[in-house]
């Protein structure tokens, strides 16, 4: 006669553990469903993403610097569109660029509660001239450099002769576009070489590639 003996071990979990496991399973399932609904590859989500806009308002401690000095800045990042609660971008990109779009220095800084601040050092070998400090987030790249924020700076190098010049040979003063890729320039020309206090000033504004707005 053969006798089979089966041993059964029962494991009991506290009620709190069981409830916690059930809640965790529900959270995982709901997160997966939410991701499936709002995937970037979903055409509905792509349409919503196109409505999200970020903007950067920032300022520097001065507008005139000498090479090797630090440019101190503070930026406020705002977002509009169907982003939901909480911040959107968490990193701010800051670049020092020439008026023709060449990057001279750059760094990135954390965004906390919509605010970012820091400093960026001016390279020692820059030529005297005008440069732009520009700020943007990774999300702003989707709309191109025209959506970035810019501040015009004057930088002086007392140890190098010469000025940083663009390829333009036009007479008068030329304001370069504040984004790379654009070929339009704004020129302003006055009708006198000097002025006295109280004199009336006449100036011509010419926009290449289009008309000035009224």
Secondary structure, DSSP 4 states (H G I P E B T S, - for coil): --------------HHHHHHHHHHHHHHHHHHHHHHHT-TTSHHHHHHHTT-EEEEEEEES-SEEETT-EEEEEEEEEEESS--SS-S--EEEEEEEETTS-EEEEEEEE-BTTEEEEEEEPPTTPPBEEEEEEEEETGGGGG-GGGSEEEEEEEE-TTS-SB---S---SSEEEPPSSTT----EEEEES-S---TT----EEEEETTSPPP-
